[in-house]
Amino acid sequence: MKTVLIVEDDLINARVFSKILTKRGGLEVKHTENVDEVMQIAQTGAADIILMDVSLAHSVYQGKPVDGIKITQMLKADPQTAGLPIILVTAHAMQGDRENFLKQSGADDYISKPVVDHQQFVDQVMALLPRE
């Protein structure tokens, strides 16, 4: 079974994503906004894909506040985790945001919140999952 790591500071969003992905996608889900935990899960291969909230209000790494863009940059810069698919999830859905965030972060895809079409959301995640 494939595992999705949800990095999200809003518990309601995390629960909604989790429910959609387990019920519709048959995926296993982990959730944390602890950056050390995110790094460890990514480096040990305990997740097959990451859903990364862009604006994390409480995330700190090595004493400095970080957002989803920064965490994605760190993961993509590390040869051990560079191949891990990352989908940015954000409520910032102004024109041009998608391109900017993807370019800045090196992420593989982008989903805007709120997630309205649950099947499309699952399909977007499934499309980036590594095939067996």
C-alpha positions as a Markdown table, in Angstrom:
| # | Residue | x | y | z |
|---|---|---|---|---|
| 1 | Met | 0.0 | 0.0 | 0.0 |
| 2 | Lys | 1.3 | 3.5 | -0.9 |
| 3 | Thr | 1.8 | 6.1 | 1.8 |
| 4 | Val | 1.0 | 9.8 | 1.5 |
| 5 | Leu | 2.7 | 12.2 | 3.9 |
| 6 | Ile | 0.5 | 15.2 | 4.6 |
| 7 | Val | 2.4 | 18.2 | 5.8 |
| 8 | Glu | -0.4 | 20.6 | 6.9 |
| 9 | Asp | -0.9 | 22.9 | 9.8 |
| 10 | Asp | -4.7 | 22.9 | 9.6 |
| 11 | Leu | -6.0 | 19.8 | 11.3 |
| 12 | Ile | -9.4 | 20.0 | 9.5 |
| 13 | Asn | -7.7 | 20.1 | 6.1 |
| 14 | Ala | -5.4 | 17.2 | 7.1 |
| 15 | Arg | -8.4 | 15.2 | 8.2 |
| 16 | Val | -10.3 | 15.9 | 5.0 |
| 17 | Phe | -7.4 | 15.0 | 2.8 |
| 18 | Ser | -6.7 | 11.9 | 4.8 |
| 19 | Lys | -10.3 | 10.7 | 4.6 |
| 20 | Ile | -10.5 | 11.4 | 0.8 |
| 21 | Leu | -7.1 | 9.6 | 0.2 |
| 22 | Thr | -7.9 | 6.5 | 2.3 |
| 23 | Lys | -11.5 | 6.1 | 1.2 |
| 24 | Arg | -11.2 | 6.9 | -2.5 |
| 25 | Gly | -7.6 | 6.2 | -3.1 |
| 26 | Gly | -7.0 | 3.2 | -0.8 |
| 27 | Leu | -3.8 | 5.0 | 0.4 |
| 28 | Glu | -2.2 | 5.0 | 3.8 |
| 29 | Val | -1.8 | 8.5 | 5.2 |
| 30 | Lys | 0.6 | 10.0 | 7.7 |
| 31 | His | 0.3 | 13.6 | 9.0 |
| 32 | Thr | 2.9 | 15.9 | 10.6 |
| 33 | Glu | 4.0 | 19.5 | 10.4 |
| 34 | Asn | 7.1 | 18.7 | 12.4 |
| 35 | Val | 9.9 | 19.4 | 9.9 |
| 36 | Asp | 12.4 | 17.0 | 11.5 |
| 37 | Glu | 9.8 | 14.3 | 11.2 |
| 38 | Val | 9.1 | 15.2 | 7.6 |
| 39 | Met | 12.8 | 15.0 | 6.8 |
| 40 | Gln | 13.1 | 11.6 | 8.6 |
| 41 | Ile | 10.1 | 10.1 | 6.9 |
| 42 | Ala | 11.4 | 11.3 | 3.5 |
| 43 | Gln | 14.9 | 10.0 | 4.1 |
| 44 | Thr | 13.8 | 6.6 | 5.4 |
| 45 | Gly | 11.5 | 6.1 | 2.4 |
| 46 | Ala | 8.5 | 5.8 | 4.7 |
| 47 | Ala | 6.3 | 7.9 | 2.3 |
| 48 | Asp | 5.8 | 7.5 | -1.4 |
| 49 | Ile | 4.5 | 11.1 | -2.0 |
| 50 | Ile | 4.2 | 14.3 | 0.0 |
| 51 | Leu | 1.3 | 16.7 | 0.1 |
| 52 | Met | 3.0 | 20.0 | 1.2 |
| 53 | Asp | 1.0 | 23.0 | 2.5 |
| 54 | Val | 2.7 | 26.1 | 1.2 |
| 55 | Ser | 2.1 | 28.3 | 4.3 |
| 56 | Leu | 2.9 | 26.4 | 7.4 |
| 57 | Ala | 2.3 | 28.7 | 10.4 |
| 58 | His | 4.1 | 26.7 | 13.1 |
| 59 | Ser | 6.9 | 24.9 | 11.3 |
| 60 | Val | 10.5 | 25.4 | 12.5 |
| 61 | Tyr | 13.6 | 23.8 | 11.2 |
| 62 | Gln | 17.0 | 24.2 | 13.0 |
| 63 | Gly | 15.6 | 27.1 | 14.9 |
| 64 | Lys | 14.2 | 29.0 | 11.9 |
| 65 | Pro | 10.6 | 29.3 | 10.7 |
| 66 | Val | 10.1 | 27.5 | 7.4 |
| 67 | Asp | 7.3 | 27.2 | 4.9 |
| 68 | Gly | 6.3 | 24.4 | 2.5 |
| 69 | Ile | 8.4 | 26.0 | -0.3 |
| 70 | Lys | 11.5 | 26.0 | 1.8 |
| 71 | Ile | 11.0 | 22.4 | 3.0 |
| 72 | Thr | 10.3 | 21.3 | -0.6 |
| 73 | Gln | 13.6 | 23.0 | -1.7 |
| 74 | Met | 15.5 | 21.2 | 1.0 |
| 75 | Leu | 14.0 | 17.8 | 0.0 |
| 76 | Lys | 14.6 | 18.4 | -3.7 |
| 77 | Ala | 18.2 | 19.5 | -3.0 |
| 78 | Asp | 19.0 | 16.2 | -1.1 |
| 79 | Pro | 20.0 | 13.4 | -3.6 |
| 80 | Gln | 18.4 | 10.9 | -1.2 |
| 81 | Thr | 14.9 | 12.6 | -1.3 |
| 82 | Ala | 15.1 | 14.5 | -4.7 |
| 83 | Gly | 13.0 | 11.8 | -6.5 |
| 84 | Leu | 10.2 | 11.9 | -3.9 |
| 85 | Pro | 7.1 | 13.4 | -5.6 |
| 86 | Ile | 5.9 | 16.5 | -3.8 |
| 87 | Ile | 2.5 | 18.2 | -4.4 |
| 88 | Leu | 2.1 | 21.7 | -3.1 |
| 89 | Val | -1.3 | 22.4 | -1.6 |
| 90 | Thr | -2.3 | 26.0 | -1.0 |
| 91 | Ala | -5.2 | 28.4 | -0.6 |
| 92 | His | -3.1 | 31.0 | -2.5 |
| 93 | Ala | -4.6 | 30.5 | -5.9 |
| 94 | Met | -4.1 | 33.8 | -7.6 |
| 95 | Gln | -3.2 | 33.8 | -11.3 |
| 96 | Gly | 0.6 | 33.1 | -11.6 |
| 97 | Asp | 0.9 | 31.5 | -8.1 |
| 98 | Arg | 1.0 | 28.0 | -9.5 |
| 99 | Glu | 3.9 | 28.7 | -11.8 |
| 100 | Asn | 5.7 | 30.8 | -9.2 |
| 101 | Phe | 5.4 | 28.2 | -6.4 |
| 102 | Leu | 6.4 | 25.3 | -8.7 |
| 103 | Lys | 9.4 | 27.2 | -10.0 |
| 104 | Gln | 10.5 | 28.4 | -6.6 |
| 105 | Ser | 10.1 | 25.1 | -4.8 |
| 106 | Gly | 10.9 | 22.4 | -7.5 |
| 107 | Ala | 7.7 | 20.6 | -6.5 |
| 108 | Asp | 6.1 | 18.2 | -8.9 |
| 109 | Asp | 2.5 | 19.5 | -8.9 |
| 110 | Tyr | 0.1 | 22.0 | -7.3 |
| 111 | Ile | -3.4 | 21.7 | -5.9 |
| 112 | Ser | -5.4 | 24.7 | -4.7 |
| 113 | Lys | -7.6 | 24.6 | -1.6 |
| 114 | Pro | -10.3 | 24.1 | -0.9 |
| 115 | Val | -10.4 | 20.7 | -2.6 |
| 116 | Val | -13.9 | 20.5 | -4.3 |
| 117 | Asp | -13.5 | 17.6 | -6.7 |
| 118 | His | -12.5 | 14.7 | -4.5 |
| 119 | Gln | -11.9 | 12.3 | -7.4 |
| 120 | Gln | -9.7 | 14.8 | -9.3 |
| 121 | Phe | -7.7 | 15.3 | -6.1 |
| 122 | Val | -7.2 | 11.5 | -5.7 |
| 123 | Asp | -6.3 | 11.2 | -9.4 |
| 124 | Gln | -3.7 | 14.0 | -9.2 |
| 125 | Val | -2.1 | 12.3 | -6.2 |
| 126 | Met | -2.2 | 8.8 | -7.9 |
| 127 | Ala | -0.7 | 10.2 | -11.1 |
| 128 | Leu | 2.5 | 11.1 | -9.3 |
| 129 | Leu | 2.8 | 7.9 | -7.2 |
| 130 | Pro | 5.8 | 5.7 | -8.3 |
| 131 | Arg | 4.6 | 2.6 | -10.1 |
| 132 | Glu | 5.6 | -0.8 | -8.7 |
